[in-house]
């Protein structure tokens, strides 16, 4: 029989893999092969530790909780199109160099594009 801490780790990994859409608490129990009581306790422990957040949700006429990770796994997707990755001036670029991130037009344009995209996404929510 797995230790409670092992189940918590497995549960946290499952919740993190659910991404921004989260996971119903009942789905977590099924994936863990745990009882609803055991699954609830694990979810509460993870919430108490600040690793997840639980939001109450009405599903099929019954109240349940949707579990969301407080942090998502790191991904290179967020920086894959950063102009610094292929910049010919990257060797000369530094905060006090001839080329600086503070006055790089390509980097500034890219950051504005990301901010604009994120603002649009937040506005749609």
Secondary structure as the mmCIF struct_conf table of DSSP 4:
data_model
#
loop_
_struct_conf.conf_type_id
_struct_conf.id
_struct_conf.beg_label_comp_id
_struct_conf.beg_label_asym_id
_struct_conf.beg_label_seq_id
_struct_conf.end_label_comp_id
_struct_conf.end_label_asym_id
_struct_conf.end_label_seq_id
HELX_RH_AL_P HELX_RH_AL_P1 UNK A 4 UNK A 17
TURN_TY1_P TURN_TY1_P1 UNK A 18 UNK A 18
HELX_RH_3T_P HELX_RH_3T_P1 UNK A 19 UNK A 21
STRN STRN1 UNK A 23 UNK A 24
HELX_RH_AL_P HELX_RH_AL_P2 UNK A 25 UNK A 32
TURN_TY1_P TURN_TY1_P2 UNK A 33 UNK A 33
HELX_RH_AL_P HELX_RH_AL_P3 UNK A 36 UNK A 48
TURN_TY1_P TURN_TY1_P3 UNK A 49 UNK A 50
BEND BEND1 UNK A 51 UNK A 51
STRN STRN2 UNK A 52 UNK A 59
TURN_TY1_P TURN_TY1_P4 UNK A 60 UNK A 61
STRN STRN3 UNK A 62 UNK A 69
BEND BEND2 UNK A 70 UNK A 71
HELX_LH_PP_P HELX_LH_PP_P1 UNK A 72 UNK A 74
HELX_RH_3T_P HELX_RH_3T_P2 UNK A 76 UNK A 78
TURN_TY1_P TURN_TY1_P5 UNK A 79 UNK A 81
HELX_RH_3T_P HELX_RH_3T_P3 UNK A 83 UNK A 86
TURN_TY1_P TURN_TY1_P6 UNK A 88 UNK A 92
STRN STRN4 UNK A 93 UNK A 93
TURN_TY1_P TURN_TY1_P7 UNK A 95 UNK A 96
BEND BEND3 UNK A 97 UNK A 98
STRN STRN5 UNK A 99 UNK A 99
HELX_RH_3T_P HELX_RH_3T_P4 UNK A 101 UNK A 103
HELX_RH_AL_P HELX_RH_AL_P4 UNK A 105 UNK A 124
#
